[in-house]
Amino acid sequence: MKGYWHIAAISVAIACLTVQFHLIFSIGFFLWVGYLYFDGRLTKIHVLFSLTIFLFFLSYLPQFDKQEDHTALIPVGYELLKGSIRSDILITDNRVEFTFHEQQLESKLLVVIFPKPNTNQADFKNEIKILKHGATCVINGELEHPSTSRNPGQFDYRAYLLSKGITHQVIVDLPSDIKCHGASFINRFYKVRSNLISFVESKVSLETSSWLTSLVLGDDSKLPDETVDLFQRWGLSHIIAISGSNIALLLTLIYFLLIKLNLFTKEKAQFIVLLFLPVYGILAGGEPSVWRACMMVMIFILINQFKLKFSIIDVLSITFIFLILADKYIIHHIGFQLSFLVTFGLLLSKNWLANSNSLLMQTLQISFVSQMMIIPLQFTYFSMLQPLSILLNVIVVPYFSIFAIPLMYILLPISFLPKAFPHIIDILFVKVHYSVINFVRWVDQVADSPFIIGSVSTIFAIIYFILFFVFMDQLARQKLQQSFMIGIFLPILICVAALRPYFSPFGTVTMLDIGQGDAFVIELPYRKGVIMIDAGAKFNFEDMQATDSISEEIIKPYFYSRGIKKLMRYF
C-alpha cells in the first residue's frame, strides 16, 4: 500500500460521511474506486484493500440516532453506579466533571459535581483528591439525559456529548457521594500536568500563565472568554490550540539540547523522542491536533529506523486511520476535522508553496490555503466568515510562531529558576503580547464585517472542495488562466448559498423558546424583511440580575443559522 495510503484514508472518510449523512456517499465511493481501477491507477489488491477498509469502518463507526436509551435499565432516582474513571478530572470554579465508564450499562457517562454556594473551597478540593484517572468508583448520583437544544441554531449539549460517545450525565450533589480507590499509570502524567499548571501560575503573572498553559500545556480555560471569542470570530483559534508548529518547535529545542550539545547520538536522541512524544501528548491535553502531530513524527522516526520510504501524504493518512481506530468518536471533534483538513490542504499545495522565493508571499499563501480549506466548516459550525481573516492571520501567525510560542517553551523551564529570571521574561511578554492583542481588538472594532450566510449543506461542502482542489491543482501547474476561471466559481458558490433566502417565495414564522416570555421571528418571502416580536425578560429570574444570555445563546445563534444580519422591525 506504499504510496496508496491516501486511498485508504479517503475510504475511511467516505465511510464516515455514509454513516453520518446518506447512503449516496457509498455509491459515489464504488463509482470512484471502479473508475480508478479501469483507468489503471489502482490494482486489484488496492481495490480489495480499499473496499475492506470501507466496509470495516462502515460497521465500526457509530450512528447517533441508534444510541440506546440506557435510562430504562435503572430505576428512576438516586442509584449506585459502579465503574471506572476514563478521563482527566476537569476542575473549574463552578464545577468538577469527568468521564465515567459504567460496568452494568457498558456505557460512557459524564459525571458532574456542582459545588454548593457555601462550600469551603479547601475542604472541597481535599474531598475530590480521590478522583483520579483509572480509579474504580461507586457513585450515588442521578442519571439523566443531557439537555438538548430547543431552538434552531442553539448549541445542542446532548448532541455534543453523543459526539463523544457519552449517552447520559450523572449529577452528584456532594463529593462524599463518590467512593473511589486506585488509579491508572496514566494518572501520573495527568498529575504532573496539573502540578505544572499550578506551579506556572505561582511563578508568573496571570496574563502570562494563561497563555503559557494554553500554548504549551493545552489548557485554555484561564484565557479570557472575550479573547477566545475574538480569536474564534477571526479564524485565529488554531493559534490557541497546540498543533504541528508547536511540536516542530519543541522537537527543534530537544534536538539542539540532545545532539548539538553532544549529550546523545542521533539514534539515541530519536529513541528519547519516541518515548517523550506520547508523554507530551498527555501533558498537552491530548487534543486531536496534538496527537496528529506527535503520531506523524513518531511514524517518520520509525520508518527512518527501518529504512522505509513513505510520502508525507502516506504518513498523514496512516495517522488519520489510526486515530479513528483508537477513538471512533474523534471524527466529530472539530479540532480533528480542522487539523487534518488544513494539513491535507497544505500538503497538496506544497509544490505551489515551494515556487515562492519570498517569505512574506509564502506566509500569505499558507494563510490563504489554511483559511480556504476550513470555510465550509466555519459556515457549518459558526454560520459566518470574516473576509479579512486571511490578512490578519498573515500578521498574527508569524508573531506567535516566531515570538510568543518559542518564548513560552523557553519560559517553562526558566520558571524553575529563581523568580527574578522568569519575572524579566514575564514583563517582556506582557508588554509585547498585549500590544498585539490590542491590535487584534482594534481590527475587530474597525473591520468587523462578518459574512453571515447560515449553515451550509453537505452538497455545498463537496462541490466547494472539488472546485478548490481543482483550482489548487491548476495553480500548482502554473496554469494561471485555467485556475482563475475555476477560482471564480468559489465566490459564486458562496454567494449562491448566501442568496438562497432572497429567492424563496415562502415566508416563515418561528417561535423561539426563551423561557420567561415569547419571541417570534417573521421572515417575509424573498427575504424582503425580518420582523421580531419579543416579550422576553432581560434578567435572570433566579438571581434577578440583568443578563444577555438569551440574546447570546438563543436569538443570535438563530439569526446566524438563518443568515439574518439585521431586522426590518423589532417589537
GUVOFI-716714 format. One record per residue (C-alpha): x, y, z; residue number from 1; chain. Coordinates in nm, 3 decimals, padded with zeros to 5 digits. Layout:
<recs>
px py pz num chaine
X Y Z NUM A $
...
</recs>
This chain:
<recs>
px py pz num chaine
00.000 00.000 00.000 1 A $
00.303 00.231 -00.001 2 A $
00.208 00.540 -00.197 3 A $
-00.162 00.449 -00.181 4 A $
-00.247 00.508 00.184 5 A $
-00.438 00.821 00.085 6 A $
-00.686 00.592 -00.098 7 A $
-00.744 00.403 00.228 8 A $
-00.783 00.730 00.420 9 A $
-01.037 00.860 00.166 10 A $
-01.222 00.526 00.201 11 A $
-01.245 00.586 00.577 12 A $
-01.360 00.946 00.525 13 A $
-01.636 00.836 00.285 14 A $
-01.744 00.568 00.535 15 A $
-01.776 00.847 00.793 16 A $
-01.991 01.052 00.556 17 A $
-02.208 00.750 00.472 18 A $
-02.273 00.671 00.839 19 A $
-02.337 01.031 00.934 20 A $
-02.534 01.156 00.634 21 A $
-02.654 00.939 00.346 22 A $
-02.604 00.613 00.158 23 A $
-02.538 00.815 -00.158 24 A $
-02.177 00.860 -00.047 25 A $
-02.118 00.482 -00.061 26 A $
-02.250 00.475 -00.419 27 A $
-02.013 00.755 -00.508 28 A $
-01.730 00.562 -00.343 29 A $
-01.788 00.246 -00.551 30 A $
-01.807 00.451 -00.870 31 A $
-01.485 00.634 -00.780 32 A $
-01.291 00.315 -00.699 33 A $
-01.424 00.150 -01.016 34 A $
-01.311 00.444 -01.227 35 A $
-00.960 00.436 -01.077 36 A $
-00.938 00.059 -01.138 37 A $
-01.046 00.068 -01.504 38 A $
-00.824 00.372 -01.559 39 A $
-00.527 00.166 -01.442 40 A $
-00.449 00.377 -01.134 41 A $
-00.541 00.100 -00.889 42 A $
-00.462 -00.271 -00.895 43 A $
-00.695 -00.546 -00.772 44 A $
-00.508 -00.557 -00.440 45 A $
-00.557 -00.183 -00.389 46 A $
-00.926 -00.208 -00.475 47 A $
-00.977 -00.506 -00.239 48 A $
-00.793 -00.328 00.044 49 A $
-00.994 -00.007 -00.007 50 A $
-01.325 -00.195 -00.009 51 A $
-01.227 -00.390 00.304 52 A $
-01.131 -00.070 00.485 53 A $
-01.455 00.098 00.375 54 A $
-01.680 -00.189 00.486 55 A $
-01.499 -00.230 00.818 56 A $
-01.537 00.136 00.914 57 A $
-01.894 00.137 00.786 58 A $
-01.979 -00.111 01.062 59 A $
-01.729 00.025 01.316 60 A $
-01.839 00.389 01.327 61 A $
-02.140 00.477 01.549 62 A $
-02.470 00.630 01.444 63 A $
-02.611 00.879 01.692 64 A $
-02.974 00.814 01.611 65 A $
-02.925 00.449 01.712 66 A $
-02.787 00.524 02.057 67 A $
-02.963 00.300 02.308 68 A $
-03.155 00.467 02.588 69 A $
-02.996 00.309 02.897 70 A $
-03.209 00.504 03.145 71 A $
-03.480 00.238 03.150 72 A $
-03.231 -00.019 03.279 73 A $
-03.201 00.158 03.614 74 A $
-03.482 00.268 03.847 75 A $
-03.552 00.638 03.845 76 A $
-03.382 00.841 04.116 77 A $
-03.058 00.804 04.303 78 A $
-02.882 00.474 04.241 79 A $
-02.536 00.332 04.284 80 A $
-02.331 00.332 03.965 81 A $
-02.015 00.122 03.951 82 A $
-01.730 00.166 03.707 83 A $
-01.404 00.349 03.644 84 A $
-01.291 00.700 03.557 85 A $
-01.176 00.723 03.194 86 A $
-01.061 01.085 03.163 87 A $
-00.868 01.359 03.335 88 A $
-01.057 01.546 03.607 89 A $
-01.174 01.887 03.483 90 A $
-01.188 02.132 03.774 91 A $
-01.324 02.484 03.725 92 A $
-01.462 02.748 03.961 93 A $
-01.821 02.629 03.919 94 A $
-01.800 02.254 03.851 95 A $
-01.598 01.933 03.852 96 A $
-01.652 01.678 03.578 97 A $
-01.506 01.359 03.436 98 A $
-01.595 01.072 03.203 99 A $
-01.708 00.751 03.373 100 A $
-01.743 00.403 03.224 101 A $
-02.035 00.228 03.396 102 A $
-01.994 -00.151 03.420 103 A $
-02.361 -00.251 03.436 104 A $
-02.468 -00.031 03.145 105 A $
-02.145 -00.074 02.946 106 A $
-02.185 00.295 02.870 107 A $
-01.983 00.613 02.893 108 A $
-02.132 00.874 03.130 109 A $
-02.042 01.230 03.221 110 A $
-02.025 01.284 03.596 111 A $
-02.071 01.642 03.714 112 A $
-02.034 01.789 04.064 113 A $
-02.158 02.142 04.129 114 A $
-02.012 02.292 04.449 115 A $
-02.271 02.437 04.685 116 A $
-02.262 02.819 04.723 117 A $
-02.141 02.800 05.085 118 A $
-01.887 02.521 05.023 119 A $
-01.545 02.563 05.183 120 A $
-01.304 02.553 04.887 121 A $
-01.019 02.394 05.083 122 A $
-01.242 02.111 05.209 123 A $
-01.394 02.067 04.865 124 A $
-01.054 02.032 04.695 125 A $
-00.944 01.785 04.960 126 A $
-01.257 01.571 04.904 127 A $
-01.210 01.546 04.526 128 A $
-00.848 01.428 04.555 129 A $
-00.977 01.071 04.535 130 A $
-01.088 01.138 04.176 131 A $
-00.810 01.001 03.955 132 A $
-00.786 00.863 03.605 133 A $
-00.843 00.487 03.612 134 A $
-00.986 00.485 03.964 135 A $
-01.261 00.230 04.042 136 A $
-01.561 00.413 04.187 137 A $
-01.908 00.373 04.326 138 A $
-02.123 00.680 04.262 139 A $
-02.451 00.781 04.422 140 A $
-02.598 01.016 04.165 141 A $
-02.893 01.098 03.943 142 A $
-02.875 00.952 03.593 143 A $
-03.038 01.183 03.341 144 A $
-03.046 01.284 02.976 145 A $
-02.834 01.592 02.896 146 A $
-03.034 01.894 02.789 147 A $
-03.100 01.935 02.419 148 A $
-03.144 02.250 02.214 149 A $
-03.498 02.386 02.200 150 A $
-03.431 02.638 01.924 151 A $
-03.278 02.624 01.575 152 A $
-02.910 02.718 01.577 153 A $
-02.880 02.685 01.955 154 A $
-02.595 02.478 02.098 155 A $
-02.715 02.119 02.144 156 A $
-02.546 01.985 02.456 157 A $
-02.692 01.636 02.415 158 A $
-02.562 01.605 02.057 159 A $
-02.225 01.737 02.174 160 A $
-02.195 01.463 02.438 161 A $
-02.315 01.198 02.194 162 A $
-02.036 01.303 01.959 163 A $
-01.801 01.195 02.238 164 A $
-01.984 00.868 02.294 165 A $
-02.148 00.992 02.617 166 A $
-02.513 00.888 02.642 167 A $
-02.610 01.032 02.982 168 A $
-02.484 01.252 03.259 169 A $
-02.481 01.194 03.632 170 A $
-02.539 01.488 03.866 171 A $
-02.373 01.437 04.204 172 A $
-02.472 01.654 04.499 173 A $
-02.163 01.611 04.716 174 A $
-01.809 01.473 04.663 175 A $
-01.883 01.237 04.954 176 A $
-02.135 01.061 04.726 177 A $
-01.840 00.922 04.530 178 A $
-01.622 00.645 04.674 179 A $
-01.305 00.572 04.473 180 A $
-00.984 00.378 04.507 181 A $
-00.682 00.318 04.289 182 A $
-00.558 00.495 03.977 183 A $
-00.409 00.415 03.637 184 A $
-00.048 00.459 03.530 185 A $
-00.157 00.745 03.301 186 A $
-00.287 00.934 03.604 187 A $
00.075 01.013 03.695 188 A $
00.110 01.221 03.381 189 A $
-00.219 01.400 03.446 190 A $
-00.091 01.474 03.796 191 A $
00.233 01.613 03.653 192 A $
00.032 01.830 03.415 193 A $
-00.186 01.961 03.697 194 A $
00.120 02.036 03.912 195 A $
00.294 02.212 03.622 196 A $
-00.008 02.435 03.564 197 A $
-00.027 02.524 03.935 198 A $
00.348 02.582 03.950 199 A $
00.348 02.816 03.648 200 A $
00.057 03.014 03.791 201 A $
00.259 03.068 04.111 202 A $
00.573 03.186 03.930 203 A $
00.446 03.431 03.666 204 A $
00.160 03.676 03.625 205 A $
-00.193 03.562 03.548 206 A $
-00.171 03.710 03.197 207 A $
00.145 03.518 03.112 208 A $
00.048 03.193 03.284 209 A $
-00.285 03.180 03.099 210 A $
-00.105 03.192 02.763 211 A $
00.177 02.958 02.871 212 A $
-00.064 02.689 02.989 213 A $
-00.263 02.728 02.668 214 A $
00.026 02.726 02.418 215 A $
00.247 02.468 02.596 216 A $
00.014 02.257 02.816 217 A $
-00.309 02.277 02.617 218 A $
-00.522 02.431 02.894 219 A $
-00.701 02.741 02.763 220 A $
-00.953 02.758 03.049 221 A $
-00.774 03.056 03.205 222 A $
-00.782 03.266 02.887 223 A $
-01.043 03.545 02.898 224 A $
-01.369 03.445 02.726 225 A $
-01.356 03.771 02.531 226 A $
-01.015 03.678 02.385 227 A $
-01.124 03.324 02.295 228 A $
-01.436 03.462 02.126 229 A $
-01.228 03.724 01.942 230 A $
-00.987 03.463 01.808 231 A $
-01.277 03.237 01.709 232 A $
-01.453 03.511 01.510 233 A $
-01.137 03.597 01.318 234 A $
-01.029 03.240 01.242 235 A $
-00.736 03.252 01.485 236 A $
-00.845 02.967 01.713 237 A $
-00.579 02.737 01.567 238 A $
-00.317 02.958 01.732 239 A $
-00.450 02.885 02.080 240 A $
-00.458 02.509 02.014 241 A $
-00.133 02.313 02.022 242 A $
-00.058 02.194 01.668 243 A $
00.219 02.076 01.439 244 A $
00.411 02.402 01.460 245 A $
00.430 02.371 01.840 246 A $
00.555 02.012 01.815 247 A $
00.810 02.109 01.548 248 A $
00.942 02.388 01.770 249 A $
00.960 02.158 02.072 250 A $
01.148 01.893 01.875 251 A $
01.391 02.158 01.750 252 A $
01.471 02.254 02.109 253 A $
01.512 01.888 02.210 254 A $
01.733 01.819 01.907 255 A $
01.953 02.115 01.996 256 A $
01.988 02.005 02.359 257 A $
02.049 01.637 02.293 258 A $
02.260 01.639 01.974 259 A $
02.416 01.978 01.921 260 A $
02.541 01.977 02.281 261 A $
02.676 01.620 02.226 262 A $
02.467 01.469 02.504 263 A $
02.342 01.179 02.291 264 A $
02.392 01.027 01.949 265 A $
02.130 01.085 01.679 266 A $
01.991 00.731 01.721 267 A $
01.956 00.762 02.099 268 A $
01.802 01.107 02.062 269 A $
01.538 00.964 01.826 270 A $
01.462 00.689 02.079 271 A $
01.418 00.951 02.352 272 A $
01.184 01.149 02.127 273 A $
00.979 00.833 02.062 274 A $
00.932 00.790 02.437 275 A $
00.875 01.159 02.503 276 A $
00.610 01.238 02.240 277 A $
00.330 01.019 02.385 278 A $
00.402 01.167 02.729 279 A $
00.387 01.520 02.590 280 A $
00.063 01.432 02.411 281 A $
-00.093 01.370 02.754 282 A $
00.076 01.670 02.917 283 A $
-00.052 01.892 02.634 284 A $
-00.412 01.793 02.697 285 A $
-00.449 01.512 02.443 286 A $
-00.629 01.719 02.180 287 A $
-00.658 01.565 01.829 288 A $
-00.422 01.823 01.676 289 A $
-00.157 01.727 01.934 290 A $
-00.191 01.353 01.869 291 A $
-00.183 01.410 01.494 292 A $
00.145 01.599 01.512 293 A $
00.300 01.358 01.766 294 A $
00.197 01.048 01.572 295 A $
00.328 01.181 01.242 296 A $
00.670 01.249 01.394 297 A $
00.676 00.906 01.560 298 A $
00.590 00.733 01.231 299 A $
00.860 00.929 01.047 300 A $
01.118 00.824 01.307 301 A $
01.011 00.458 01.283 302 A $
01.016 00.442 00.902 303 A $
01.356 00.610 00.908 304 A $
01.484 00.350 01.155 305 A $
01.362 00.064 00.934 306 A $
01.488 00.233 00.613 307 A $
01.138 00.255 00.466 308 A $
01.016 00.521 00.229 309 A $
00.672 00.669 00.272 310 A $
00.543 01.000 00.144 311 A $
00.414 01.268 00.379 312 A $
00.063 01.203 00.246 313 A $
00.104 00.835 00.338 314 A $
00.209 00.923 00.692 315 A $
-00.080 01.168 00.731 316 A $
-00.323 00.905 00.600 317 A $
-00.194 00.634 00.835 318 A $
-00.222 00.876 01.128 319 A $
-00.579 00.963 01.024 320 A $
-00.683 00.596 01.017 321 A $
-00.505 00.505 01.341 322 A $
-00.661 00.791 01.541 323 A $
-01.011 00.691 01.429 324 A $
-00.935 00.329 01.521 325 A $
-00.821 00.444 01.865 326 A $
-01.132 00.660 01.919 327 A $
-01.425 00.615 01.682 328 A $
-01.590 00.933 01.810 329 A $
-01.293 01.155 01.727 330 A $
-01.425 01.221 01.376 331 A $
-01.687 01.453 01.530 332 A $
-01.425 01.663 01.710 333 A $
-01.395 01.998 01.534 334 A $
-01.024 02.014 01.623 335 A $
-00.970 01.679 01.449 336 A $
-01.152 01.795 01.137 337 A $
-00.976 02.132 01.117 338 A $
-00.632 01.985 01.188 339 A $
-00.645 01.722 00.914 340 A $
-00.817 01.946 00.661 341 A $
-00.558 02.222 00.693 342 A $
-00.264 01.980 00.696 343 A $
-00.402 01.791 00.396 344 A $
-00.456 02.117 00.207 345 A $
-00.103 02.240 00.277 346 A $
00.049 01.908 00.165 347 A $
-00.148 01.915 -00.160 348 A $
-00.026 02.273 -00.215 349 A $
00.340 02.206 -00.134 350 A $
00.457 02.250 -00.496 351 A $
00.280 02.584 -00.524 352 A $
00.422 02.696 -00.190 353 A $
00.772 02.585 -00.290 354 A $
00.764 02.805 -00.602 355 A $
00.765 03.121 -00.388 356 A $
01.102 03.278 -00.303 357 A $
00.954 03.544 -00.076 358 A $
00.894 03.460 00.290 359 A $
00.613 03.714 00.309 360 A $
00.448 03.573 -00.002 361 A $
00.482 03.217 00.127 362 A $
00.325 03.319 00.459 363 A $
00.036 03.476 00.270 364 A $
-00.003 03.158 00.061 365 A $
-00.006 02.934 00.369 366 A $
-00.268 03.159 00.532 367 A $
-00.474 03.156 00.211 368 A $
-00.473 02.776 00.179 369 A $
-00.541 02.724 00.552 370 A $
-00.839 02.961 00.557 371 A $
-00.986 02.838 00.228 372 A $
-00.973 02.477 00.348 373 A $
-01.189 02.545 00.653 374 A $
-01.454 02.776 00.500 375 A $
-01.724 02.503 00.478 376 A $
-01.658 02.408 00.842 377 A $
-01.674 02.773 00.952 378 A $
-02.016 02.809 00.793 379 A $
-02.129 02.473 00.936 380 A $
-02.021 02.542 01.295 381 A $
-02.028 02.922 01.317 382 A $
-02.253 03.029 01.023 383 A $
-02.014 03.312 00.939 384 A $
-01.682 03.411 00.786 385 A $
-01.456 03.711 00.836 386 A $
-01.332 03.802 00.483 387 A $
-01.022 03.978 00.621 388 A $
-00.918 03.684 00.841 389 A $
-00.662 03.570 00.580 390 A $
-00.476 03.902 00.605 391 A $
-00.500 03.911 00.984 392 A $
-00.355 03.558 01.001 393 A $
-00.056 03.678 00.796 394 A $
00.020 03.934 01.068 395 A $
-00.068 03.740 01.383 396 A $
00.055 03.387 01.298 397 A $
00.422 03.489 01.242 398 A $
00.419 03.677 01.572 399 A $
00.304 03.367 01.760 400 A $
00.532 03.133 01.563 401 A $
00.847 03.345 01.596 402 A $
00.798 03.515 01.932 403 A $
00.511 03.408 02.159 404 A $
00.520 03.027 02.129 405 A $
00.903 02.990 02.144 406 A $
00.914 03.227 02.441 407 A $
00.654 03.019 02.628 408 A $
00.851 02.697 02.571 409 A $
01.164 02.872 02.699 410 A $
00.983 03.028 02.994 411 A $
00.854 02.694 03.125 412 A $
01.198 02.553 03.224 413 A $
01.322 02.900 03.326 414 A $
01.032 02.925 03.572 415 A $
01.214 02.664 03.785 416 A $
01.497 02.916 03.837 417 A $
01.483 03.194 04.100 418 A $
01.183 03.418 04.044 419 A $
01.391 03.711 03.910 420 A $
01.466 03.519 03.586 421 A $
01.110 03.435 03.481 422 A $
00.997 03.778 03.602 423 A $
01.206 03.953 03.334 424 A $
01.058 03.740 03.056 425 A $
00.715 03.782 03.212 426 A $
00.733 04.162 03.188 427 A $
00.866 04.149 02.831 428 A $
00.594 03.911 02.718 429 A $
00.307 04.106 02.876 430 A $
00.416 04.435 02.715 431 A $
00.466 04.292 02.368 432 A $
00.185 04.039 02.370 433 A $
-00.093 04.264 02.482 434 A $
00.008 04.522 02.224 435 A $
-00.064 04.252 01.965 436 A $
-00.390 04.151 02.132 437 A $
-00.498 04.515 02.145 438 A $
-00.416 04.543 01.775 439 A $
-00.647 04.247 01.703 440 A $
-00.916 04.414 01.914 441 A $
-00.870 04.736 01.714 442 A $
-00.907 04.545 01.387 443 A $
-01.221 04.386 01.528 444 A $
-01.366 04.728 01.607 445 A $
-01.294 04.895 01.271 446 A $
-01.321 04.599 01.030 447 A $
-01.574 04.363 01.186 448 A $
-01.790 04.284 00.883 449 A $
-01.875 03.915 00.907 450 A $
-02.017 03.738 00.606 451 A $
-02.319 03.559 00.758 452 A $
-02.497 03.303 00.539 453 A $
-02.605 03.039 00.790 454 A $
-02.509 02.673 00.792 455 A $
-02.439 02.506 00.458 456 A $
-02.537 02.166 00.321 457 A $
-02.311 01.866 00.268 458 A $
-02.356 01.907 -00.108 459 A $
-02.220 02.262 -00.080 460 A $
-01.910 02.134 00.102 461 A $
-01.849 01.860 -00.158 462 A $
-01.881 02.099 -00.454 463 A $
-01.665 02.356 -00.275 464 A $
-01.378 02.113 -00.205 465 A $
-01.388 01.972 -00.560 466 A $
-01.362 02.323 -00.705 467 A $
-01.090 02.425 -00.461 468 A $
-00.876 02.114 -00.521 469 A $
-00.901 02.157 -00.899 470 A $
-00.821 02.527 -00.857 471 A $
-00.509 02.449 -00.649 472 A $
-00.402 02.175 -00.892 473 A $
-00.415 02.415 -01.185 474 A $
-00.235 02.679 -00.981 475 A $
00.045 02.436 -00.888 476 A $
00.084 02.351 -01.258 477 A $
00.114 02.727 -01.322 478 A $
-00.189 02.721 -01.549 479 A $
-00.298 03.060 -01.426 480 A $
-00.578 03.121 -01.674 481 A $
-00.746 02.788 -01.602 482 A $
-00.703 02.829 -01.226 483 A $
-00.853 03.180 -01.246 484 A $
-01.157 03.055 -01.438 485 A $
-01.215 02.776 -01.185 486 A $
-01.143 03.005 -00.890 487 A $
-01.422 03.241 -00.996 488 A $
-01.675 02.969 -00.915 489 A $
-01.571 02.957 -00.547 490 A $
-01.705 03.303 -00.451 491 A $
-02.001 03.244 -00.684 492 A $
-02.084 02.925 -00.492 493 A $
-02.065 03.110 -00.159 494 A $
-02.281 03.393 -00.293 495 A $
-02.542 03.144 -00.420 496 A $
-02.557 02.991 -00.070 497 A $
-02.592 03.340 00.082 498 A $
-02.869 03.444 -00.161 499 A $
-03.090 03.137 -00.106 500 A $
-03.344 03.318 00.118 501 A $
-03.380 03.600 -00.137 502 A $
-03.513 03.354 -00.397 503 A $
-03.750 03.170 -00.167 504 A $
-04.120 03.251 -00.224 505 A $
-04.206 03.118 00.121 506 A $
-04.221 03.315 00.442 507 A $
-04.164 03.164 00.786 508 A $
-04.281 03.231 01.139 509 A $
-04.060 03.090 01.415 510 A $
-04.140 03.096 01.785 511 A $
-03.827 03.083 01.997 512 A $
-03.830 02.923 02.340 513 A $
-03.666 03.187 02.558 514 A $
-03.805 03.075 02.893 515 A $
-03.981 03.371 03.054 516 A $
-04.179 03.516 02.763 517 A $
-04.230 03.469 02.390 518 A $
-04.021 03.564 02.089 519 A $
-04.150 03.542 01.732 520 A $
-03.931 03.589 01.425 521 A $
-04.119 03.656 01.100 522 A $
-03.924 03.619 00.775 523 A $
-04.104 03.762 00.472 524 A $
-04.092 03.590 00.131 525 A $
-03.786 03.669 -00.081 526 A $
-03.624 03.800 00.241 527 A $
-03.798 04.137 00.196 528 A $
-03.775 04.184 00.568 529 A $
-03.731 04.021 00.907 530 A $
-03.961 04.119 01.193 531 A $
-03.911 04.017 01.554 532 A $
-04.175 04.031 01.825 533 A $
-04.008 03.984 02.162 534 A $
-04.176 03.971 02.502 535 A $
-03.887 03.804 02.678 536 A $
-03.732 03.914 03.003 537 A $
-03.391 04.077 03.014 538 A $
-03.299 03.947 03.355 539 A $
-03.234 03.615 03.521 540 A $
-03.527 03.510 03.742 541 A $
-03.301 03.308 03.971 542 A $
-03.083 03.595 04.093 543 A $
-03.286 03.884 03.943 544 A $
-02.977 04.018 03.763 545 A $
-02.961 04.171 03.416 546 A $
-02.833 03.924 03.158 547 A $
-02.758 03.899 02.785 548 A $
-02.762 03.519 02.789 549 A $
-03.091 03.492 02.594 550 A $
-02.954 03.711 02.317 551 A $
-02.616 03.537 02.303 552 A $
-02.733 03.178 02.350 553 A $
-03.067 03.172 02.163 554 A $
-03.152 03.473 01.947 555 A $
-02.810 03.548 01.796 556 A $
-02.734 03.182 01.708 557 A $
-03.077 03.154 01.543 558 A $
-03.019 03.468 01.337 559 A $
-02.677 03.345 01.230 560 A $
-02.810 02.999 01.138 561 A $
-03.068 03.166 00.911 562 A $
-02.820 03.413 00.762 563 A $
-03.003 03.710 00.915 564 A $
-02.788 04.020 00.954 565 A $
-03.042 04.284 01.051 566 A $
-03.408 04.333 01.143 567 A $
-03.659 04.539 00.949 568 A $
-03.869 04.588 01.261 569 A $
-03.847 04.498 01.626 570 A $
-04.142 04.498 01.867 571 A $
</recs>
